[in-house]
Amino acid sequence: MNYFVTTSIPYVNGDPHIGFGMELVAADVLARYARQEGHTVLFSTGTDEHGGKIAEKAAERKISPKELTDEISKKFNDLTELLDISNDRFIRTTDEAHEKRAQIVWKALKDDIYKNNYVGWYCTGDEAFFTEAEVKENKGVCPNHNRPYEKVEEENYFFRLSKYNEQIKKAIASGAFQVVPKTRRNEIMSVIESGLEDISISRPKDKIGWGIPVPGDSHQVMYVWFEALMNYITVLGYPEHEDVKKFWPANVQVIGKDIIRFHAAIWPAMLLALELPLPKTLYVHGFINIDGKKMSKTLGNFVTPQEITEKYGVDAFRYYFLRHVPSYEDGDFSWEKLDAAYNNELANELGNAVQRTAVMIMKYQDGLIGDIPEPEHDIAQYRTAMEHCHFDRALDEVWAQVRGLNQYIEEEKPWTIAKDGDADHLREVLAYQASSLLQIASLLEPFMPKTALKIRNVFHEGIVRPTKETLFPKFETTEDQA
């Protein structure tokens, strides 16, 4: 079976942060799990690079928009390597192929596009229009960017979003288009139930020059949010490439909660207008706070993925953000919490189980494991959690096995069995330990690929090949360093 998974494509107006790092890892877990299950996987991520905000920032730095986007897009591409992300494609909306295909998509949507005068409030910082009520509530100043909204009166192209209101509502209600978790599904359903309105999808070129021209109208460019959504099919070579038939609809699209309206209302409407099926699942993750506060450079609490991986390694990053940040809610990062998770769970519980088992097999059996029994543990709940993008719950299931194995070692006391000289029983106990660790490695493979490989390398041939160092060397805690 073919399996297509995507992340959102972040806007290149700033460096990558841990929130997008978490999104990349979540999508990577789905891709790796699907490959493990024998599917042919295509995993796509990338960057969103047009719009007024980019042009404005480039002008501030006295460089061209293309130079700015090249520089920041590279940082996102580098992040995929840093976090051991197994994406097959990395799309940039400034790629010539995307720009050409976006114009083809626009032409294919032409029956649902019309020109009209637009009057509204705009914030370049958000690249978005706001209602009279929102502007009034915020006293005329955008709270995200601390700048007054601009009153915009212009002739734009509009997309008939209202036309698809009922079809989208029906698709979500029936589960044909699943929005996970339920809280996010309810949130978008209430937006749809109040009625979707047609949206402006272009801007005059004299206001925003950095964008893809509207086909047949050199005075207008495509609105950045509308055009960026097209990446999910342009990356497959829409309309003519074989990959469109092979991989669309996407199995899972992974996004943050701040862009749910674009992905659960506007994007489905575009697909319906193109007569393409809707994605099967939209997984919407929450935000990450730092020590209970919103992350911001102004507060000085900005943490980069590099800072975390430099100290703790990539697999610890992947583990923390998928187990200790709730999959269905907002979560929190603190160095103390990461220290505790690393030292108590990764070093003490998992690392020790591997080390003790390997040492005992070396000591008592010259490194020979013998016949490794088939794993006994039921993984049905793990599978269900994975299918529902409930990553924290899936890792809880794995850790129940890790803790169960440590308890088994304490109860069986292989060192006592060795002293008593019962070689058969000892071989049985140690083979069970090795079998449990191999199953744990298999379940951890999508989450912590390097760790899983190291565990397999120690035990999988029936002969212990000990590692030179423990899986997770212990660190001083943050308090020790203070």
PyMOL commands that set and color helices and strands:
alter all, ss='L'
color gray80, all
select helices_A, chain A and resi 18-36+52-60+65-82+96-108+110-112+132-137+161-174+182-193+224-229+231-234+242-247+257-273+305-312+314-323+335-365+380-387+391-412+414-420+423-444+449-459+478-481
alter helices_A, ss='H'
color red, helices_A
select strands_A, chain A and resi 2-7+40-47+89-92+113-123+128-130+141-142+147-148+150-159+178-180+199-200+202-204+213-214+217-222+252-256+281-285+288-290+293-294+331-333
alter strands_A, ss='S'
color yellow, strands_A
deselect
rebuild
show_as cartoon
